[in-house]
Amino acid sequence: MKNTLALILAVLMMVAIVPAFALNADLSFGTQETGTAGYTYATAIQTVIQKVDGINVSLLTNSAGNVSSPVLIQEEEADLTMSNSAPALWATTTGIESANVPVCPDVRCIAGGLGHDFVNVMFTQKFVDETGIKTIEELVEKKYPVKLVIKKNGTLGELAAEKVFGVLGVTFDDIISWGGVVEKTGGAQIKDGLQDDLYDMTVDHIGAGQANTTELCINHAMYDVQLADETLAKLCEEGFDYVTVEPNTWNGQTEAIKTVGSQQCVLVSANLDEEVAYQITKAMCENKAVLAEASAALGYFDPAVAGSKALTGCELHPGAARYYEEMGYAFK
């Protein structure tokens, strides 16, 4: 009898310490090439996810960039990847024509708000002095033949410029029809062209400290453009969220600029196991300090709002939603 009771007690103790789930997930994380900010972010996220027993994450440098990365999930070329909230929204609803991104209905988000990037609109000071135009709304109203230089097709910089003019009812073809110019090129060429006054303005999606813009503002007089409240509100309807650019972010910028931005987010497939998604979300949210140590931009990550629609862009994975609900965090 004693031996039987001892055996029963031993079994009960084993049951008590066995976890309610047993994970065995080998996941791939599609990211950009080594040396990019995207790779740094992915490495940091990989580190915290692998703290979870039963989950292993390998990095694949198969992402062409955050705008097109939802395709990696949709076509099952990666289990996780990073995008930005606005492209995630566009990819899962309408597709992104200029980036050759089809509609990706099977993409879901784990967490958003990883970064502090923003839509940056600048005129050259020479343009302002010669025309008296200080806002993009006035420029559009006058149909001024502005010389605009922006990033290449498929970049978030190009898409941001398209959306800024789009919410004002203007296309790039309209600008050209006014006698203006729309040049799409690389970041260094944008900087050089503005410094040489070959162009009047630029629109980009960047973060504080971005090298080309920092150098441009040191070497050439630029004018920081404040978008109207109505314009900002319309951009938020397009998937962006409000961001403040602090004074002195750029040389000569003495006042805060209220703008919008689209922060980075982690995407997975809708078919990912719910418990795996839950544990990934939990690992990220409960290891914020580790993420921040890897990159200052990841220090902006706030678990309390990481599941909110403004920061996720697309629909939350049910496993992630379960974690945010349990914690009492925003997730709608």
C-alpha positions as CSV (number, residue, x, y, z in Angstrom):
1,M,0.0,0.0,0.0
2,K,2.8,2.4,0.9
3,N,4.5,1.7,-2.4
4,T,1.3,2.3,-4.3
5,L,0.7,5.7,-2.5
6,A,4.3,6.7,-3.1
7,L,3.9,5.9,-6.8
8,I,0.6,7.9,-7.0
9,L,2.3,10.9,-5.3
10,A,5.2,10.7,-7.6
11,V,3.0,10.7,-10.7
12,L,0.9,13.7,-9.3
13,M,4.1,15.6,-8.7
14,M,5.3,15.0,-12.2
15,V,2.0,16.1,-13.6
16,A,2.2,19.3,-11.5
17,I,5.5,20.3,-12.9
18,V,4.9,19.4,-16.6
19,P,4.0,22.6,-18.5
20,A,0.6,23.0,-20.0
21,F,2.1,23.1,-23.4
22,A,5.1,21.6,-25.1
23,L,6.4,23.7,-28.0
24,N,8.5,22.4,-30.8
25,A,8.7,25.1,-33.4
26,D,11.5,25.8,-35.8
27,L,10.9,29.2,-37.3
28,S,12.6,31.3,-40.0
29,F,12.8,35.1,-39.8
30,G,13.1,36.8,-43.2
31,T,15.2,40.0,-42.9
32,Q,17.4,42.2,-44.9
33,E,21.1,41.7,-45.4
34,T,23.8,41.8,-42.7
35,G,24.7,45.4,-41.7
36,T,21.3,46.9,-42.2
37,A,19.1,48.2,-39.4
38,G,16.5,45.6,-40.3
39,Y,19.1,42.8,-39.6
40,T,20.0,44.4,-36.3
41,Y,16.3,44.5,-35.2
42,A,15.7,40.9,-36.4
43,T,18.8,39.6,-34.5
44,A,17.5,41.3,-31.3
45,I,14.1,39.9,-31.7
46,Q,15.5,36.4,-32.5
47,T,17.5,36.6,-29.2
48,V,14.4,37.2,-27.0
49,I,12.2,34.7,-28.8
50,Q,14.7,32.0,-28.3
51,K,14.4,32.4,-24.6
52,V,11.2,30.4,-24.9
53,D,11.8,26.7,-24.5
54,G,10.8,24.8,-27.7
55,I,11.1,27.7,-30.1
56,N,14.1,28.0,-32.4
57,V,14.5,30.9,-34.9
58,S,16.9,31.1,-37.8
59,L,17.6,34.3,-39.8
60,L,17.2,34.4,-43.6
61,T,18.5,37.4,-45.5
62,N,15.8,37.1,-48.1
63,S,13.9,40.4,-47.6
64,A,14.2,43.2,-50.2
65,G,12.8,45.7,-47.7
66,N,10.0,46.3,-45.3
67,V,7.5,47.4,-48.0
68,S,7.6,44.1,-49.8
69,S,8.3,41.8,-46.9
70,P,4.6,40.8,-46.3
71,V,5.0,38.7,-49.5
72,L,7.5,36.5,-47.6
73,I,4.8,35.5,-45.2
74,Q,2.1,35.2,-47.8
75,E,4.2,33.0,-50.0
76,E,5.5,31.0,-47.0
77,E,9.1,32.0,-47.6
78,A,9.5,33.0,-43.9
79,D,7.6,32.4,-40.7
80,L,8.4,35.9,-39.3
81,T,9.4,39.2,-40.9
82,M,9.4,42.9,-40.2
83,S,7.4,45.6,-42.1
84,N,5.9,49.0,-41.2
85,S,2.4,49.4,-40.0
86,A,1.2,51.4,-43.1
87,P,2.7,48.9,-45.7
88,A,1.3,46.1,-43.6
89,L,-2.2,47.6,-43.9
90,W,-1.9,48.3,-47.6
91,A,-0.4,44.8,-48.3
92,T,-3.3,43.1,-46.6
93,T,-6.1,45.2,-48.0
94,T,-5.3,46.5,-51.5
95,G,-1.8,45.4,-52.3
96,I,1.0,47.9,-53.2
97,E,1.1,48.4,-56.9
98,S,4.3,50.5,-57.2
99,A,6.2,47.8,-55.1
100,N,4.6,44.8,-57.0
101,V,3.1,43.6,-53.7
102,P,-0.2,41.7,-54.3
103,V,-2.9,41.5,-51.7
104,C,-1.6,39.3,-48.8
105,P,-4.7,38.2,-46.8
106,D,-2.9,35.6,-44.7
107,V,-0.5,38.1,-43.0
108,R,-1.0,38.9,-39.3
109,C,0.9,41.1,-36.8
110,I,2.5,40.2,-33.5
111,A,3.6,43.6,-32.3
112,G,4.1,47.1,-33.6
113,G,5.7,50.4,-32.6
114,L,9.3,49.3,-33.0
115,G,10.9,52.6,-33.9
116,H,10.3,56.4,-34.2
117,D,10.4,57.1,-37.9
118,F,8.4,59.9,-39.5
119,V,7.3,61.6,-42.7
120,N,9.8,64.3,-43.3
121,V,8.9,67.2,-45.7
122,M,11.5,69.8,-46.6
123,F,11.8,72.8,-49.0
124,T,15.1,74.4,-49.7
125,Q,15.3,77.8,-48.1
126,K,16.0,79.2,-51.5
127,F,12.6,78.0,-52.8
128,V,10.8,79.5,-49.8
129,D,12.7,82.9,-50.3
130,E,11.9,83.0,-54.0
131,T,8.3,81.9,-53.9
132,G,7.0,82.7,-50.4
133,I,5.5,79.2,-50.3
134,K,5.9,77.7,-46.8
135,T,3.4,74.8,-46.9
136,I,2.6,71.9,-49.2
137,E,-1.1,72.8,-49.0
138,E,-0.3,76.3,-50.5
139,L,1.9,74.7,-53.1
140,V,-0.9,72.4,-54.2
141,E,-3.5,75.2,-54.2
142,K,-1.3,77.3,-56.5
143,K,-0.4,74.3,-58.6
144,Y,3.2,75.5,-58.5
145,P,5.6,73.8,-60.8
146,V,7.8,72.4,-58.0
147,K,10.9,70.3,-58.6
148,L,10.3,67.3,-56.3
149,V,13.0,64.7,-55.6
150,I,12.1,61.5,-53.7
151,K,13.2,57.9,-53.2
152,K,12.8,55.1,-55.8
153,N,9.6,53.1,-56.4
154,G,8.9,50.4,-53.9
155,T,10.5,52.4,-51.0
156,L,8.5,53.7,-48.0
157,G,9.9,57.1,-48.8
158,E,8.3,57.1,-52.3
159,L,5.1,55.7,-50.9
160,A,5.0,58.4,-48.2
161,A,5.4,61.1,-50.8
162,E,2.7,59.6,-52.8
163,K,0.3,59.5,-49.8
164,V,1.1,63.1,-48.7
165,F,0.2,64.5,-52.1
166,G,-2.6,61.9,-52.5
167,V,-4.5,63.1,-49.5
168,L,-4.4,66.5,-51.0
169,G,-6.0,65.2,-54.2
170,V,-2.8,65.3,-56.2
171,T,-0.8,62.7,-58.2
172,F,2.8,62.9,-59.4
173,D,1.4,63.2,-62.9
174,D,-0.5,66.3,-61.8
175,I,2.7,67.9,-60.6
176,I,4.3,67.2,-64.0
177,S,1.3,68.6,-65.7
178,W,1.9,71.9,-63.8
179,G,5.3,72.1,-65.4
180,G,7.0,70.5,-62.3
181,V,9.5,67.7,-62.0
182,V,9.2,64.4,-60.0
183,E,12.6,62.7,-59.8
184,K,13.0,59.3,-58.1
185,T,16.5,58.4,-57.1
186,G,18.8,57.2,-54.3
187,G,19.4,59.0,-51.0
188,A,22.8,60.3,-51.8
189,Q,21.6,61.8,-55.1
190,I,18.7,63.4,-53.3
191,K,21.1,65.1,-50.9
192,D,23.4,66.3,-53.6
193,G,20.6,67.6,-55.8
194,L,19.0,69.6,-53.0
195,Q,22.4,71.0,-52.0
196,D,23.0,72.1,-55.6
197,D,19.5,73.6,-55.8
198,L,18.6,71.3,-58.7
199,Y,15.4,70.5,-56.8
200,D,13.0,72.5,-54.5
201,M,11.7,69.9,-52.1
202,T,11.7,66.3,-50.9
203,V,9.4,64.0,-48.9
204,D,10.8,61.0,-47.1
205,H,10.1,58.5,-44.3
206,I,13.1,58.5,-42.0
207,G,14.3,58.6,-38.4
208,A,16.3,61.2,-36.5
209,G,20.0,61.0,-37.3
210,Q,19.5,59.7,-40.8
211,A,22.9,60.4,-42.4
212,N,21.9,62.0,-45.7
213,T,19.4,64.4,-44.2
214,T,21.7,65.3,-41.3
215,E,24.5,66.2,-43.8
216,L,22.1,68.1,-46.0
217,C,20.9,70.3,-43.2
218,I,24.4,71.0,-42.0
219,N,25.6,72.0,-45.5
220,H,22.6,73.7,-47.0
221,A,19.8,75.9,-45.7
222,M,16.6,73.9,-45.6
223,Y,13.0,74.7,-44.5
224,D,11.1,72.2,-42.4
225,V,7.5,72.0,-43.5
226,Q,4.6,71.7,-41.1
227,L,1.7,69.8,-42.5
228,A,-1.8,71.1,-41.8
229,D,-3.8,69.3,-39.1
230,E,-6.4,68.2,-41.7
231,T,-3.6,66.7,-43.9
232,L,-2.2,64.8,-40.9
233,A,-5.6,63.5,-40.0
234,K,-6.1,62.2,-43.5
235,L,-2.6,60.5,-43.4
236,C,-3.6,58.7,-40.2
237,E,-6.7,57.4,-42.0
238,E,-4.2,56.0,-44.6
239,G,-2.4,53.9,-41.9
240,F,0.1,56.4,-40.4
241,D,0.1,57.6,-36.8
242,Y,1.1,60.9,-35.1
243,V,4.8,61.5,-34.4
244,T,6.5,64.6,-33.0
245,V,9.9,65.5,-34.4
246,E,11.7,67.1,-31.5
247,P,13.5,70.5,-31.9
248,N,17.1,70.4,-33.2
249,T,16.5,67.0,-34.8
250,W,17.9,68.7,-37.9
251,N,20.3,71.6,-38.0
252,G,18.4,74.9,-38.1
253,Q,15.1,73.3,-36.9
254,T,14.4,75.1,-33.7
255,E,10.7,74.2,-33.2
256,A,9.0,70.8,-32.9
257,I,7.3,69.5,-36.0
258,K,4.1,67.6,-35.7
259,T,4.0,64.9,-38.4
260,V,3.0,61.2,-38.8
261,G,5.0,58.0,-39.2
262,S,4.7,54.3,-39.8
263,Q,6.7,52.3,-37.2
264,Q,8.1,48.8,-37.7
265,C,6.1,45.7,-36.8
266,V,6.6,42.0,-36.6
267,L,4.5,39.9,-39.0
268,V,3.6,36.2,-39.1
269,S,1.2,34.0,-40.9
270,A,-2.4,33.6,-39.8
271,N,-1.7,29.9,-39.8
272,L,1.0,30.1,-37.1
273,D,0.1,28.0,-34.1
274,E,-1.7,30.2,-31.6
275,E,0.4,29.2,-28.6
276,V,3.6,29.9,-30.5
277,A,2.3,33.3,-31.4
278,Y,1.3,33.9,-27.8
279,Q,4.8,33.0,-26.5
280,I,6.6,35.1,-29.2
281,T,4.5,38.1,-28.2
282,K,5.1,37.5,-24.5
283,A,8.9,37.1,-25.0
284,M,9.1,40.4,-26.9
285,C,7.0,42.3,-24.4
286,E,8.7,41.0,-21.4
287,N,12.2,41.5,-22.7
288,K,11.9,45.2,-23.8
289,A,15.2,46.1,-22.1
290,V,17.0,43.5,-24.2
291,L,15.6,44.9,-27.4
292,A,16.4,48.5,-26.4
293,E,20.0,47.5,-25.6
294,A,20.4,46.1,-29.1
295,S,19.2,49.2,-30.8
296,A,18.1,52.7,-29.6
297,A,15.2,52.7,-32.0
298,L,13.8,49.5,-30.4
299,G,13.7,51.5,-27.1
300,Y,10.5,53.1,-28.4
301,F,8.7,49.8,-28.2
302,D,5.9,50.0,-25.7
303,P,4.1,46.7,-25.0
304,A,1.1,48.6,-23.6
305,V,0.2,49.9,-27.1
306,A,2.1,47.4,-29.3
307,G,-1.1,45.7,-30.3
308,S,-3.1,48.8,-31.2
309,K,-4.3,49.2,-34.7
310,A,-2.4,52.3,-35.4
311,L,0.9,50.4,-34.7
312,T,0.1,47.0,-36.2
313,G,-1.5,48.1,-39.5
314,C,-2.9,44.7,-40.2
315,E,-5.0,42.3,-38.1
316,L,-3.4,40.9,-34.9
317,H,-2.7,37.2,-34.7
318,P,-5.2,35.6,-32.2
319,G,-2.2,34.4,-30.0
320,A,-0.9,37.9,-29.8
321,A,-4.3,39.4,-29.1
322,R,-4.7,36.8,-26.2
323,Y,-1.5,38.0,-24.6
324,Y,-2.5,41.7,-24.8
325,E,-5.9,41.0,-23.5
326,E,-4.6,39.1,-20.5
327,M,-2.2,42.0,-19.7
328,G,-4.9,44.6,-20.1
329,Y,-3.0,46.2,-23.0
330,A,-4.5,48.0,-26.0
331,F,-5.1,45.5,-28.9
332,K,-7.8,46.9,-31.1
